[in-house]
């Protein structure tokens, strides 16, 4: 089955957005069973983001870089977005690790989890929107069907190689 690289990325975006919907609901109660559910959803988000970012950073962005104008900074901006998401994900994971099941968690820790969680939620949603309206739309206009299919195959091969 062949499909465009941009469709592959958009499909992954929708899957990440569905996970973020669950994450959003879990952020309202980061204690007890709610904390366990939040941790599970967060682990799924991390897994999806790692695979998705690898496809973009290692295959998709480099493939498009040469087709952009030398002054175009869209890939640099999207790469910075990835760094910001990774940093916030690490900070969230650290705070989540402090919220050990069975221990009393201070309100400040729950508030920090909520704050970092919403920051992460916003960063990811913003990145998806910027990427789809910018680079993916550009790729749809610029790359022919065969190039898109080859690029998708490379991204899938990159995933299997990890």
Protein Blocks (a to p, Z undefined) as FASTA:
>chain_A
ZZdfklmmmmmmmmmmmmmmmmmmmmmmgghjllmmmmmmmmmmmmmmmmmmmmmmmmmm
mmmmmmpcfklcklmmmmmmmmmmmmmmmmmmmmmmmmgghiacdfklmmmmmmmmmmmm
mmmmmmmmmmmmmmmmmmmmmpcfklmmmmmmmmmmmmmmZZ
